[in-house]
Amino acid sequence: MENRGKLIVLSGPSGVGKGTVIEALMEDYQDIAYSISATTRKPRSSEKDGVDYFFLSEAEFQQLVEEDEFIEWAQVHGNYYGTPKSYVEETLNAGQDVILEIDIQGAVQVKEKCEQNVCVEGIFIFLAPPSLAELENRIRERDADSEAEMELRMDNATQEMKMAEEYDYIVVNDQVEQAVEKIKAIIIAERCKVD
């Protein structure tokens, strides 16, 4: 039996509650490590560098891209986001599962690398809102975006929802606790899977 951890990729449209679901999952299920992403966007008032994201300048980010230090990276809503490679590889090699909270573009890159056997096989979970109207309500309640940013997020969300069928699993985030239970069930099933 292989001791290497499993790579779990969780993505979905902006505002669907990926961060909230992962936070609840991590509290309830300690058998998984969270991979912190790097970004060039400015931190929100509640976010801390090295905890929520690694906040980088665009020059710092581009240097890491040139050095091939990301598993995936993408430009989303005018900012760059990427998953640092070294932490993920070290954690998986130690036998620990790793969950990535990444956007759709990043998930496509990871999936392509997995299909080319460049990385360990991933488990791809799409977190969907109950509806686009509910997603818009959630983004408005967050009150962190201008009207133009809001429209961009909703336009992107409409396109991203069409990508859900490319994932292994779809979990609707209508109740956080139920979404967490479904994700835990997926992880457990995948660990028991015969390769």
C-alpha positions in Angstrom: 0.0 0.0 0.0 1.2 3.5 -0.8 1.9 5.9 2.0 1.7 9.0 -0.1 -1.1 11.4 0.8 -4.0 12.3 -1.4 -4.3 15.7 -3.2 -7.8 17.1 -2.8 -8.7 20.0 -5.1 -11.7 22.1 -4.0 -12.8 24.9 -6.3 -15.9 26.8 -7.3 -17.0 30.3 -8.1 -16.0 33.2 -5.9 -18.3 33.7 -3.0 -19.5 30.1 -2.9 -18.0 29.6 0.6 -14.9 27.6 -0.1 -13.0 29.2 2.8 -15.9 28.7 5.2 -16.3 25.1 4.2 -12.6 24.4 4.5 -12.4 26.1 7.9 -15.2 23.9 9.2 -13.7 20.8 7.6 -10.3 21.5 9.3 -12.0 22.0 12.7 -13.9 18.8 12.4 -11.4 16.6 10.5 -7.8 17.0 11.5 -6.5 14.3 9.1 -5.8 16.8 6.3 -3.4 19.7 5.7 -4.5 23.0 4.1 -2.2 24.4 1.4 -1.9 28.2 1.7 -2.0 30.0 -1.7 0.0 32.9 -2.7 -1.7 36.0 -4.2 -1.0 39.5 -5.4 -4.3 40.9 -4.2 -4.5 43.1 -1.2 -5.4 41.4 2.1 -8.9 41.9 3.5 -9.1 43.4 7.0 -9.6 40.0 8.6 -6.8 38.2 6.6 -3.3 37.5 7.8 -0.1 36.9 5.7 1.1 33.3 6.0 -2.3 32.2 7.5 -4.9 33.0 4.9 -2.6 33.7 2.0 1.0 34.5 1.3 0.5 38.1 0.1 3.2 39.0 -2.6 4.0 41.8 -4.9 3.5 41.2 -8.6 7.3 41.1 -9.0 7.7 38.5 -6.2 5.0 36.4 -7.7 6.5 36.6 -11.3 9.9 35.5 -9.9 8.3 32.4 -8.4 6.6 31.7 -11.7 9.9 31.9 -13.5 11.5 29.5 -11.0 8.6 27.0 -11.5 7.7 27.2 -7.8 3.9 26.8 -8.3 1.9 23.7 -8.9 -0.6 26.0 -10.6 -1.1 29.7 -11.0 -3.6 32.0 -12.6 -4.8 35.5 -13.0 -8.3 35.9 -11.5 -10.3 39.1 -11.1 -7.1 41.1 -12.0 -4.9 39.4 -9.4 -2.5 36.5 -9.5 -3.0 33.4 -7.3 -0.8 30.3 -7.1 -0.1 27.1 -5.1 3.5 26.8 -3.8 4.9 23.4 -4.9 7.4 22.6 -2.1 4.9 22.6 0.8 2.4 20.4 -1.1 5.1 17.8 -2.2 6.7 17.6 1.3 3.3 17.1 2.9 2.1 14.4 0.5 5.4 12.6 0.7 5.0 12.5 4.5 1.7 10.6 4.0 -0.6 13.5 4.8 -3.5 14.5 2.6 -3.5 18.0 1.3 -6.5 20.1 0.3 -6.1 23.0 -2.2 -8.7 25.8 -2.3 -8.1 27.0 -5.9 -10.1 28.7 -8.7 -11.3 26.8 -11.8 -8.3 27.9 -13.9 -5.9 26.5 -11.3 -7.8 23.2 -11.0 -7.6 22.8 -14.8 -3.8 23.2 -14.6 -3.5 20.7 -11.8 -5.8 18.2 -13.6 -3.7 18.5 -16.8 -0.5 17.8 -14.8 -2.1 14.8 -13.1 -3.2 13.4 -16.4 0.4 13.8 -17.7 1.7 12.0 -14.6 3.6 15.2 -13.5 1.9 15.1 -10.1 0.1 12.7 -7.9 -3.5 11.9 -8.9 -5.9 14.5 -7.6 -9.4 14.3 -6.3 -11.4 17.2 -7.8 -14.4 18.5 -5.9 -16.5 21.4 -7.3 -18.3 23.4 -4.6 -21.5 24.9 -6.1 -24.0 27.4 -4.8 -27.7 26.4 -4.5 -28.3 29.0 -7.3 -26.6 32.0 -8.9 -29.1 34.3 -7.2 -28.0 32.9 -3.8 -24.3 33.3 -4.8 -24.9 37.0 -5.7 -26.6 37.5 -2.3 -23.6 35.9 -0.5 -21.1 38.1 -2.4 -23.2 41.3 -1.7 -23.4 40.4 2.1 -19.6 40.1 2.1 -19.5 43.8 1.1 -15.9 43.6 0.0 -16.3 44.4 -3.7 -17.2 47.4 -5.8 -20.2 47.1 -8.1 -17.8 46.6 -11.1 -15.9 43.8 -9.2 -19.3 42.3 -8.2 -20.4 42.2 -11.9 -17.1 40.6 -12.9 -17.4 37.9 -10.2 -20.9 37.1 -11.3 -20.0 36.9 -15.0 -17.1 34.7 -14.1 -19.3 32.5 -11.9 -21.7 31.9 -14.7 -18.9 30.6 -16.9 -17.3 28.6 -14.0 -20.5 26.8 -13.3 -20.3 25.3 -16.8 -17.0 23.6 -15.7 -18.5 21.6 -12.9 -18.9 18.5 -15.1 -15.1 18.3 -15.4 -14.8 17.5 -11.7 -15.0 14.1 -10.0 -17.6 15.3 -7.5 -20.0 18.2 -7.1 -21.1 19.3 -3.6 -23.8 22.0 -3.3 -23.0 24.4 -0.4 -26.6 25.1 0.8 -25.7 24.2 4.5 -22.0 24.4 5.5 -22.3 21.4 7.9 -23.9 19.2 5.2 -21.2 20.2 2.6 -18.5 19.3 5.1 -20.0 15.9 5.8 -20.2 15.2 2.0 -16.6 16.2 1.5 -15.5 14.1 4.4 -17.3 11.1 2.9 -15.6 11.7 -0.4 -12.2 11.8 1.2 -12.9 8.6 3.2 -14.2 6.8 0.2 -11.1 7.8 -1.9 -8.8 6.5 0.8 -10.5 3.2 0.7 -10.5 3.0 -3.0 -8.6 0.1 -4.7 -6.0 1.5 -7.1 
